[in-house]
């Protein structure tokens, strides 16, 4: 739930230093834009996965191992090969991401997609508590209000989508497991600052995810044989768009923006998926979904404006002094 050129720009190979996030929760405009692009890329993956004739865990194995390979080759080209140290320090994030993939894909088999998606949409609340407790982030009242508005918009988009699947407590509990795991991945990405570059963390998490999902795919009887040319092409698109590009960009952005802001931006994933499915697959959009999409985008735009205001004031002050 991680592009060739962006890896060089966003990952870098030097130590990452957080100079753009303060305790009041202000963000860099570049970090906000990066988060928005990342979640849009993740939303596109939901549409592409639907077109692949393979089990979800099997897709995850191919996707994340190819994801790791692409970044590892890039790192070797840059003269900073992936190391066992990076693998060790990215273990927490990798295990969290692997569990998220396993829990979510299993949850949608047991309960409705609507239930699984709505439970996952609660992530900003859980991450907001963690960010305040462990990272000292302060959420301004108006930003918290806009986050609630965005959450309501996501509910409107998801609830009004057609879904004939039957819900179950088992599936809902699995979705809760995915929620906790996905939140832990965000926390791990934030904690990696100072010990790993965003490129190293992204590569390590991808390798852990691919390797850990391999035995799970076998246990669930999913076919791991070589995909067809068509399916492999789609997996490669997902790998580079949602994987290398999306995860690398979000991990880089989380160094520059508060953790809760990055988490709130994930509310855009089902919105982006709905719009892309309408444009590419011809899936219908209801009036309620269109209105919900507008609400989410407006609320996130308000958060972007609020978060980038301190940075704009600093630039004006610096220009005046100069």
N, C-alpha and C positions, 0 to 999 in steps of 0.2 A: 503494500500500500502504500534518478540516479541515472554522448554528444562530443563530440570530439573537440571542437574548438572551445566550448565553454569550460571544459575541464582545465585547460591551460589557464584560462582567465580566472575561473572561480576557485580552483583547487590550489594552485600554486604549489610550490614545494618547500617553502620556508615556513617557519612557525607562524601560526595565526595568533594575532593579538587583538583583543576586543577593545577597540577604542571608540566605538560608535554607539554602544548601549550603556545607558546609565540607570541608576536606581529609579528614576521617574518613569522609565519605560519608553524613552524616545528611541527612534530608529533611523537608520540611514535609508534614503530613498532607494538606493541600489538594492539594499537588503529586502525591502518591501516588494520591489519589482521582481526580484529573484524568486521570492516565495510565491508570488502570484503566477509566474511562469511555471514553476515547479508543480504546483497543484493542478494547473491546466494540463500539463503533460501527464500527470497521474490519471486525470479524468479521461484522457484519450485512451489510456491502456485498458480501462474497463470496457470500452467499445470494441477494441481490437481483440481482447481475450475471448469475447463472445463469438468471434468468427473463427476461432481456432478449434479444430476437431481433436482436442486432447483434454485430459483431466487437468483440473486446476493446479494440483501439486506437481504434476509432470511439467506443465508450462513453467511453474516457478523454478524447478530444477534447471531447466534449459536456460530460462531467462537470466537467473542470477549467476550461474556459472559463466555464461557468455558475457554478462555484465562485468564480472571480476576480470575475465580474460582481457576485455577491451581496455579497462583502466590499467591493468598490470602492464600491458604492452605499451600504453602511453607513458607510464611511469618509467619503464625501462628506456624508452626513447628519450625521456627528459634527463636520464642519468641518475634517477633516484628509484631504484628497483624496490618493489614491494618486499617487506621484511617480515620475519617471524615476530619481531617486536610489534609491528603494526597489527599483525594477526592477533596477538595476545591482547593488546590494548583495545581492540575493536570487538572483543568477544561479547561483552554485555550487549552492545548494540546489535550485533549479528544474531545472537540468540533471540533477542526481543523481536527482531524483524522476522526471523524464521518462524517463531511461534505465532506472530500476527498472520502470516501467510497461511499457516496450517490451520489455525483456529477459524479464520474468516472463511476460507474455502470449504471447510467442513461445516461451518454454521449454515451457510446458504444451502447446503444439502439437507439440513435438518429442520430449518425454520424458513420463514419467508424472507425474501431479499429486503423487503421494507423493514422488518424487525431488525435484521442484521445491520442495515445501513443507519437506521435511527439510533440504535445503541452505539454504533461507531461515531455518530455525530456528537455524542456527549463528550468526546475527547477534550475539547477546549476547557470544559469545566474541571475535569480531572487534572489536566496539565496546568491550569491556572492555579490550582491549590498547591501543586508541587513547585511551580515557579515562585510563588510567594514565600513558601516555607523554606526552600533550599537555595534559591538563587536571589532572594531579596527583591524580586521584581514587584513593583507597585502598579496596580491597574487603576487608571483613572476612572472615575464614575461614568463619565460619558462614553469611554471606550468599552466598559463593561456592558453598558446599556446597548450600544451598537452590536456587541457580540451576541447579546440575547436576541436582538432583532434578526441578525443573520441566522441564528439557530432556528428561529421561528420560520424564516424563509425556506431553510433546508427541509424542515418538517413538511411544509406545504408542497415542495417539489417531490419529495419521496412518497408521502402518503397518497397523493393523487395519481401516482403512477400505477399502472395495471400490474397486479401480482396475485395470481390465483393459488400460490403455494400455501400449505397449511403450516401454522406456527406450532412450535413445541418448546417446552421448558428447556429441554436438552440443547436445542439449537440456540435458544436465547442465551443460555449460560456460556456456550461456546463463543457467541458474539461478544459477551462481556470479557471473556479471555482475550479475544482479539483487541478489544478496546484497551485493556490494561497493557498488552504487549506493544501495541502501536504507540501508546503514550510513553512507554519505557524507551522505545526507540528514539523518540524526540529528546527525552532527557539524556540518553546516552550520547546523542549527537552534540548536545550543548556541553556536556561534561568533557568531551574529547578535546575541547579547545585547550591549547597549550601543550598537550602531549602528542597530538597527531594533527597533520594537516587534514583539511576536509577531504582531499583526494584519498589519503591513506585510510581514513575512517570509512569512506564510501566503499572502497575496494575490499577492505576487511569484512565489513558487514555483508557485502554481496557474497563473498566466499563462504562465510559461515551459513548464510541463508540457503545457498545452493546445496551445500554439503549436508546440512541438517534435514532438509526437505527430501533428500534422496531416499533414506530409509523409510520415511513416512509415505512417500509415493509408492514404494514397493509394498509396504504393509497394507495400504489401501487398495492394492491390486491395480494401480494405474499403469498404463502402457508407456514405457520409457524408451521404446524403440525409436529409431531415427524418424523424425517428422517428415511429412511430405514436403515437397519444394515450396508449396503455397504456405503451409503452416510454419515452416522454418523462416520464410520471408517475413511473415507477420511477427514471429517471435523476435527476429532481429530488429524489426521496427520498434517493438515494445522495449526491447533491451536498450536501444540507443535513445529513444524518446523519453519513456517513463523511467528507465533505469539510469543510464549514464547521465543523461541531461537532467532529469527530474530530481533524482536523489543527490547528485553532486551539487546542484544549484540550491536545493533546500538546506543541505548540510552547511554549505558556505553561508547562506543567508542567516542561519541560526546563530552564527558568530556575530552578526551585525544587528540583529533585531531581538527583542525580548522573546523568550520561549513561548509565552502565551499568545503572542501575535502570530508566530509561525503556526501554532496549533489552530488558531482561529481561522487562518487561511485555508485549512483543510476542509472547511465547510463548503468551499467552492468545488470540491471534487465531484460530488453527485450532480451539481449544477452544470459543470463543464461536460460531464458524461452525458447528461440528458440532451444538451444542446448539440453536441457532436453526433450523438445517435440519431437525432432528428435530421441533421444536415447530411450525414453519411449513409445511414441505414434507412432513413425515411420513417423512423419511429415517431408516432404522433406525440405532440405536446398539447396538454390541456391548457385552458385559460389560467387555471390555478397554478400550474407549473410555470407558465410564463410570468405571472405576477410574482410568484415565489422567487424566481430567478432574478427579477428586477429588484426585489427587496434585499436579497443576499448581496448582489453587486453594489447596491446603494450603501448598504451598511458597511461593507468592506472598504468602499471608497471613502466613507466618513472616517474609518479607522486609519486609513492611509494618510489622509489629510491631517488628522490629529497627531499621528505619530511622526510625520515628517516636518511639522511646524517648528519644533525646537531646532532642528538642523538648519531650516531656512533662516531662522532668527540669528543663529550663530554665524552663518555665512554673511548675512547683511552686516552684523556687528564687525566682523573681520574686515569686510570691504570698507566700512566707515573708518576704522582705525587706520587701514592702509592709506 
